[in-house]
């Protein structure tokens, strides 16, 4: 019964508009896109890697 007492952490939802910024009247992507899936599929940034949530492609960051 202890499992019911625990609350799951709330998910943080990020809007697509946060993946772009306007520079000199043009849109610029703020996050990298997946090389396998193509433009429009952004990669999640983690402390040691960037990963695609759609296909699982991962690039590790160099130290």
N, C-alpha and C positions, 0 to 999 in steps of 0.2 A: 504494500500500500504506500510505501515511501516514494515510489516513482511518480505517483499522481500529485504529490505535494511539490515536486520540483517544476519550475517553469522553464520552458525553452526560451533561449535568447531570441529577441526579435530580429528579423532579417532587415538589413539596411538596403533599401531599394535605391538604385541610382538611375537617374533619367538620362536618356540618350543625349539630351542637350548639354549635359556636362562633359561629353566626350569631344566637344568642339569649342573653339573660341574664335572671335572675330579679330583679325589683325589687318589693319589698313583696308577695311571693307571687304576682306576675303575670309572665308572659313579656313581654319587650320585645325587639324586633328591633334588632340592632346595625348592620346594613347596610341600605341602601335596596333596595326591590324595584322591578322593572321596571314602568313604567306601561303598556306594551303587553301584556306577558305576564301581569301580575297578581300577586297575592300568592303567595309560595312560590318565585318565581324571583328570586334575588338578583342584584344588580349588583356587578361587581368594581370595587374602588377602586384607581385608579392615581394617580400624583402630580398629573396635570393633568386627569383626567376620571374618570367612572364609566361603565362599559359593561356591557351585558347580553351574556352569552356565548351565549344561545339565539337571540335575534333580531338582535343587533348594534346595538341602540339605544344611543346615546352622548350623555351630557351633559357638557359641558366645565365645569370649575370656574372661577369668576371669581377674578382675582388680587386 
